Amino acid sequence: MSIPCPQCPRTFRSSGGLTQHINALHREISQPPDDDNSICDDDEKFTYIRDSHLTGKVLCDPCDANGYYLPPKTPPPPSVHAQPGNWDPFRDRTAFDFAFFHFVKAQSSKSEILEALDLWLASVTPYGGDIPWTTAQEMYTTIDAIEHGLSTWKTVKIRYQGPIPEHNPPQWMTQTYELCTQNARSLLHHQMSKTEFKDSFNPAPYMQFNKNGERIFSNLFSGDWVQKQSRMISKLPNTHGAMFLPVVLGSDKTTVSVATGHQQYHPVYMSPGVLTNIARRSQGSAVLPVAFLPIPKGVLSIACEFQNDSLPPVVNDVEAKTSLFKQFARQLYHACLTYILDPLKPGMTVPEVIKCPDGHFRRAIYGIGPYIADYPEQVWLTGIVQDWCPKCDARPDFLDDPNARQRSHEKTEFLMSCFDPGILWSDYGIRCDVRPFTSTFPRADIHELLSPDLLHQIIKGTFKDHLVEWVGIYLRETHGDGRAKEVMKDIDRRISAVPAFPGLRRFYDGRNFTQWTGDDSKALMKVYLAAISGHVPSQMVQCFSAFLDFCYIVRKNSLTPSNLQHLEIMLTRFHQLRQIFIDVGVRETISLPRQHAMVHYPRSIRLFGSPNGLCSSITESKHIKAVKEPWRRSSRYKALNQMLCTLGRMEKLSTARTIFTSCGMMVGSTSSYASFIRDGGVPAKEDSSDEEDEGADETGLGPSQGPRVMSSVKLAATREPGYPRDLTELANHIHEPRLVEAVLRFLHAQVYPDASPENVDLDSCPRPSGHISVFHSALARFYSPSDTCGAGGMCRERIRSHPNWRGLYPRHDTVLVETDATQPGVLGMTVARVLLFFSFNFEGQGYQCALVNWLVRESDVPDSETGLWLVKPEWEARGRRTVEVVHIDSIARGVHLLPVFGSTPLPEGFHFSQALDSFRAYFINCYADHHAHEFII
């Protein structure tokens, strides 16, 4: 028996499941009042100035498929692919869902698909039914027949064209290299036709201003670079009314297997620059591989038969060190990039008609946009010498030279015409044996186009590889190896002892693990500051604090000139404070390319908007779906062609699913849809929020759909059984006799808001009517596009108050309660620890409440060393923690507390569940997530 949802096609096996679904996904969230803190109604809160060099009007003018402009407000033409009821080339919904599940979700092997087909056939044979396929290959053939999806991959063979010695030439000179690529123009058209981006693209450059008149830099099209490109394009003939469409590029080598030959691939990714940062960071078609570059590399021996066919073992160690081979490898790299992007070149000067996500056709001028790459890749892209900066001419021994000038193609060409190769190499860091690929495309300069790389420059580079490592060196040089190991173990215990919090990774062994990932570094940044405080000099802690503030500011989804000014202040402060590592003998100098890159962030933000939409974490995350998973599904022999086939089929299925969804053909489950159609139902479009919102319960943090509000907190969907429904009995059950008095005082304040809270006669206080309902959690939703979020920038976190979390220990999270609306940030908030979530009725009015302990600020200013706010538990005269009942609406969001460890070592075996009961004071962790950093000031 299935119970349908009255608001969407979902069905459930029990009424409890339906109730949870309605409360989680269909509960109304009231919009906040229209005040200074409200962020809803963007068009009323922000001012937009559209660029007029290309557009002519407010937006880039839509046209028909032949390029003729349409009258204003003309609706887009109907999609020729979206035909309700047409499942072609699949037989029906069941066949499509079967193929999608086994090929995309489960990634089943041929034998597993064959077994599933056999089970399917066995289930329908008694009723005279049949199945659409008898083998996995037949299913693959149907997938290949989907008309929509990626263009065909082709392989281009490339060979060395220079002079070859007559006798015993190096093998790399005679080897054939293979470039696997799609047509970049066709791929761009495919991405732009995706209706899933209809609300996530900017057809025209714009400048956005907040209500204070400050400009906001967020998406690529809000930056100065697009404005400058528009002015240059406007000088071309026949561009009036056209849309500027840059392509964001990214490339990065990735290793799929060390054990079986250290096999590497070098994918190149492409994304339409008109998409928003949130769309580009999402796991979808916004970023897709356009090519796999050949990698000439040195090996010690002949590779086995499973050697990656794109990585020929043709260079030995001696040959790899020759200047001729290095020159060939770099020229091959840039020649391949030129070939990949060449289909876009005609459209960079003459407009082409392209279909946009909103269904309209527009005339577009293409362009090479920002390039996402880590430092080694940037060295190759710009043709500079290792250890030099790819964006300015600062020398390697003084990279932070304030007098350094920006690099450019024009400047490089001038220097090449004036100096010999030796001078160019030693004095300017320029290699004269290669020309960057962008020099062959109009309006493109790779030195300018390199985007900030938050992952490798900030998170992995400056934080993990530099600062964390330097702390270890300091401890060893100051205390000796023995004592340093003890201190490091205590730091690890501190890291593992921080209280639980939604989305916070648990480091059970501290930071002592061998394989670091970007997510590991980001998680460690949240808790590292409190862990080292007391073990290292105060200036070192302040250095970390300044760096973390820089990091969290630069990772915001949108930045204003005030933010950039604060960013530069933090950068200057960081540069001053990092001198401590030189003073204590850890470093002789600090001139490192990845740290130096921070100097260029303010300018890059003004050019390209927020860096979090142009970070290498985007391309690295794509490696999983685009490289590693397809490789695991291959036979390992000549794997690349198999991988490309897998990628094509997955994109075809994804595109087909998008089209079917737009027709209302993917509502509900497979069986409920079949019953729905059988009973004569007409499909309706499904709310896309269903699947996304259900996945965050276990971790407590995740993306959320819904109206854009600053924050909203509601109790869990269903009450917890096993609790007394009477107030007095409940107080005895939770061993908190003061609950009754706290509830009476709360209800008195609610009913008589103007009455004095002092000297309240409890006997005259109103009492709750009906039953008390207890809940183990509350759901907070808030606008935080800088964090992992849903469409529109909404996030959710689960605040828990559980007496036996996972059957192991009690968990009572901490929250921020608004206590003074006239004060900003923490000054208007008080930290509370939730002892109980509950609700009751009084005279027909429902009250959602929380019983809390208070933690009060130690001062009206943050701690001078860490920059974090300090709070301590509030105590009554009798030596008991204060308790009070607060309305759920007064809770702004959850908050993470870090213990003030001091200099005393933490006992071995200390469990993090005891952290909120064991220390005298706590730091308010503004680094728990980006919303917390913006919210806690």
Secondary structure, DSSP 8 states (H G I E B T S, - for coil): --EE-SSSS-EESSHHHHHHHHHHHS-------SSTT----HHHH-EEEE-HHHHSSSS--EE-TTS-B--TT------SS--TT--TTSSSHHHHHHHHIIIIIS---HHHHHHHHHHHHHHHGGGT---S-SSHHHHHHHHHT-SSS----EEEEEE--S---SSS--HHHH-EEEEEE--HHHHHHHHHT-GGGTTSB-SS-EEEE-TTS-EEB-SGGGSHHHHHHHHHHTTSTT-TT-EEEEEEEEE--EEEESTTT-EEE-EEEEEETTB-HHHHHSSSTTSEEEEE-----B-SS---TTS-TTS---B-HHHHTSHHHHHHHHHHHHHHHHHHHGGGSGGGTS-EEEE-TTS-EEEEEEEEEEEE--HHHHHHHHTB-TTS-SSB---GGGTT-TT--B--HHHHHHHHHHS-HHHHHHHH-B-TT---GGGGSTT--HHHHB---IIIIIIIIIIIIIIIHHHHHHHHHHHHHHHHHHHHHHHHHHHHTS---TT----TTTT--SS--HHHHHHHHTTHHHHHBTTB-HHHHHHHHHHHHHHHHHTSSSB-HHHHHHHHHHHHHHHHHTHHHHHTTS-S----HHHHGGGGHHHHHHHHS-GGGS-HHHHHHHHIIIIIHHHHTS-STTHHHHHHHHHHHHHHHHHHHHHHHHTT-S-S-HHHHHHHHHTT-------THHHHHGGGTTTSEEE--S---SEEEEE-SS--TTS-SSHHHHHHHTT-THHHHHHHHHHHHHH-TTS-STT--GGGS---EEEEEEESEEEEEEE-TTSS--TTSEEEEEEEEEEEETTTEEEE-EEEEE--TTS-GGGGEEEEEEEEEEEEEETTEEEEEEEEEEEEES-SS--TTT---EEEE-B-TTS-B-EEEEEGGGEEEEE-EEE--TTS---TT--GGGHHHH-S-EEE-TTSSHHHHHH--
